[in-house]
């Protein structure tokens, strides 16, 4: 076997390994038929409110397109309650700090968050 054949064989093996690694990390929203884009939504499961800090725990994370440093608006029905910033994210859960609340509202389990996004025109 020549050096060229060895090199080509090695490259093919590396390519197949990289393809399998990529397919293993594909979020479920790509493969479950719900569309190419993440839903960018999560539901509040719990709020931990102490004297110094309020943390909102959510039922979605990286799989929904949520990541550390992103901000989101909090809604109850169609009413905006406030905004949060993500401080911890895992595949299917995340945590956020409350940035602001509208009209002395409180965030409760069952509320939902949607990422704040903008569009360049």
C-alpha positions as CSV (number, residue, x, y, z in Angstrom):
1,X,0.0,0.0,0.0
2,X,1.4,3.4,-0.9
3,X,1.6,6.4,1.3
4,X,-1.2,8.1,-0.7
5,X,-3.6,5.1,-0.1
6,X,-2.8,5.2,3.7
7,X,-3.4,8.9,3.8
8,X,-6.7,8.6,2.0
9,X,-7.8,5.8,4.2
10,X,-6.9,7.8,7.4
11,X,-8.8,10.8,6.1
12,X,-11.9,8.7,5.4
13,X,-11.9,7.2,8.9
14,X,-11.5,10.7,10.4
15,X,-14.4,12.0,8.3
16,X,-16.7,9.2,9.3
17,X,-15.8,9.7,13.0
18,X,-16.5,13.4,12.8
19,X,-19.8,12.9,11.0
20,X,-20.9,10.4,13.7
21,X,-19.9,12.9,16.4
22,X,-21.9,15.7,14.7
23,X,-25.0,13.6,14.3
24,X,-24.9,12.6,18.0
25,X,-25.1,16.3,19.0
26,X,-27.9,17.4,16.8
27,X,-30.7,18.9,18.9
28,X,-34.1,17.1,18.9
29,X,-35.9,20.0,17.2
30,X,-34.0,19.2,14.1
31,X,-34.8,15.5,14.0
32,X,-38.3,15.4,15.5
33,X,-40.0,17.1,12.6
34,X,-40.8,20.3,14.5
35,X,-38.7,22.3,12.1
36,X,-35.1,23.5,11.5
37,X,-35.2,26.2,14.1
38,X,-35.3,26.0,17.9
39,X,-38.5,27.0,19.5
40,X,-36.7,29.5,21.8
41,X,-39.4,28.9,24.4
42,X,-39.4,27.4,27.9
43,X,-41.9,27.1,30.8
44,X,-41.1,28.2,34.3
45,X,-41.0,25.2,36.6
46,X,-40.0,26.9,39.8
47,X,-38.9,30.3,41.2
48,X,-36.5,30.5,44.1
49,X,-36.7,33.9,45.7
50,X,-34.4,34.9,48.5
51,X,-33.6,38.3,50.0
52,X,-30.6,38.8,47.6
53,X,-31.5,37.0,44.4
54,X,-34.4,35.5,42.4
55,X,-33.7,32.5,40.2
56,X,-36.2,31.2,37.7
57,X,-35.9,27.5,36.7
58,X,-37.0,26.5,33.3
59,X,-38.0,23.2,31.6
60,X,-35.9,23.8,28.4
61,X,-32.3,24.6,27.6
62,X,-29.7,24.2,24.9
63,X,-32.1,21.9,23.0
64,X,-34.5,24.9,22.6
65,X,-31.8,27.3,21.6
66,X,-31.4,28.9,25.0
67,X,-27.8,29.7,26.2
68,X,-26.0,31.6,28.9
69,X,-26.0,35.3,28.5
70,X,-29.2,35.4,26.4
71,X,-32.1,37.5,27.6
72,X,-35.8,36.5,27.4
73,X,-39.2,38.1,28.0
74,X,-41.5,36.4,30.6
75,X,-45.2,36.0,29.6
76,X,-48.4,34.9,31.3
77,X,-50.7,34.3,28.5
78,X,-50.1,37.2,26.1
79,X,-49.1,39.7,28.9
80,X,-45.5,40.5,29.3
81,X,-44.5,40.2,33.0
82,X,-40.8,41.0,32.9
83,X,-37.4,39.8,31.6
84,X,-34.6,37.4,32.6
85,X,-31.0,36.6,31.7
86,X,-29.8,33.0,31.4
87,X,-27.0,32.1,33.8
88,X,-27.0,28.3,33.5
89,X,-28.1,26.0,30.7
90,X,-28.0,22.3,30.1
91,X,-29.5,20.2,27.4
92,X,-33.1,20.2,28.7
93,X,-33.2,22.7,31.5
94,X,-31.9,26.1,32.4
95,X,-31.8,28.8,35.1
96,X,-32.2,32.6,34.7
97,X,-31.9,35.7,36.9
98,X,-34.8,38.2,36.9
99,X,-33.7,41.4,35.3
100,X,-37.0,43.4,35.6
101,X,-40.6,43.0,36.5
102,X,-43.5,45.0,35.1
103,X,-46.0,46.7,37.4
104,X,-45.0,44.9,40.6
105,X,-45.8,41.5,39.0
106,X,-44.2,38.2,40.1
107,X,-43.0,35.3,38.0
108,X,-44.7,32.0,38.8
109,X,-44.5,28.4,37.8
110,X,-46.5,28.0,34.5
111,X,-45.4,31.3,33.0
112,X,-43.2,31.0,29.9
113,X,-40.2,32.7,28.5
114,X,-39.3,33.6,24.9
115,X,-35.9,34.7,23.8
116,X,-35.5,38.3,22.9
117,X,-34.5,38.4,19.3
118,X,-34.1,41.2,16.7
119,X,-34.0,41.3,13.0
120,X,-31.6,43.3,10.9
121,X,-33.3,45.1,8.1
